Amino acid sequence: MTSTTDFELWLELGNEPETHDESYSLYRASHGESFAAYTVTDDGGKRFVKGPSGDTLALVSEQAIQAFQKHIERFNPDPDLGWEGMIAYRSAMAKED
């Protein structure tokens, strides 16, 4: 298990979301909340995200956190709905009424 500041490499190491639920979990983690397969630790303006692979992404500044948040926008399959709207829409569509 490794630690890196390179979020593209970290995603390639097995931390890239494969479903809309995983994408939403990564979004929540990027905002400092441990959620599903992503565990977050904040420490003095630094954010550490441990992904499903067990590797840790070190976001060592506010600029790095913001850049990562912008980078993962590509995982939102419904960007015009926003993250909360996307997960609500996808969850509603998955229900078999």
C-alpha positions in Angstrom: 0.0 0.0 0.0 1.3 3.4 -1.0 0.7 7.0 -0.5 0.8 9.5 -3.4 -0.1 13.1 -4.2 -0.7 12.2 -7.9 -4.5 11.7 -8.0 -4.5 10.4 -11.6 -2.0 7.6 -10.5 -4.1 7.0 -7.3 -7.2 6.5 -9.4 -5.4 4.1 -11.7 -4.2 2.0 -8.7 -7.7 0.7 -8.3 -9.5 3.6 -6.7 -11.4 4.9 -9.7 -15.2 4.5 -9.2 -17.0 2.0 -11.4 -20.6 2.8 -10.6 -22.6 5.9 -9.9 -22.7 5.0 -6.2 -18.9 4.7 -6.1 -18.7 8.1 -7.9 -20.9 9.7 -5.3 -18.8 8.1 -2.5 -15.7 9.6 -4.0 -17.4 13.0 -4.3 -18.3 12.8 -0.6 -14.7 11.8 0.3 -13.3 14.7 -1.7 -15.3 17.0 0.5 -13.9 15.4 3.7 -16.5 12.8 4.6 -15.6 9.1 4.9 -18.2 7.3 2.8 -18.5 3.7 1.6 -15.2 2.5 0.2 -13.3 5.8 0.9 -11.9 6.7 4.3 -10.9 10.3 4.9 -8.6 11.9 7.5 -8.1 15.7 7.6 -5.0 17.1 9.3 -4.3 20.7 9.4 -5.5 21.7 6.0 -4.4 18.4 4.4 -6.8 15.7 3.4 -5.9 12.0 3.1 -8.2 9.7 1.2 -7.8 5.9 1.5 -9.4 4.1 -1.4 -10.7 0.6 -2.1 -7.1 -0.5 -3.1 -5.8 0.5 0.3 -3.6 3.2 -1.2 -3.8 6.7 0.2 -4.2 10.0 -1.7 -2.5 12.9 0.0 -4.1 16.2 -0.8 -1.6 18.5 0.9 -3.2 22.0 0.3 -6.5 23.6 -0.3 -5.5 24.0 -4.0 -4.8 20.3 -4.3 -8.2 19.5 -2.7 -10.0 21.8 -5.1 -8.1 20.4 -8.1 -9.0 16.9 -7.1 -12.7 17.9 -6.7 -12.6 19.4 -10.2 -10.9 16.4 -11.6 -13.5 13.9 -10.3 -16.4 15.9 -11.9 -15.9 13.6 -14.9 -17.3 10.7 -12.9 -20.7 12.4 -12.5 -22.8 10.8 -15.3 -25.4 13.5 -14.9 -23.4 16.7 -14.4 -26.4 19.0 -15.1 -28.1 17.5 -12.0 -25.2 18.0 -9.7 -24.0 15.3 -7.4 -26.9 15.2 -5.0 -29.4 15.3 -7.9 -27.6 12.6 -9.8 -27.6 10.2 -6.8 -31.3 10.9 -6.1 -32.2 10.4 -9.8 -30.2 7.2 -10.2 -31.6 5.8 -6.9 -35.1 6.5 -8.0 -34.6 5.0 -11.4 -33.2 1.8 -9.8 -36.3 1.2 -7.7 -38.6 -1.5 -9.1 -42.1 -0.2 -8.2 
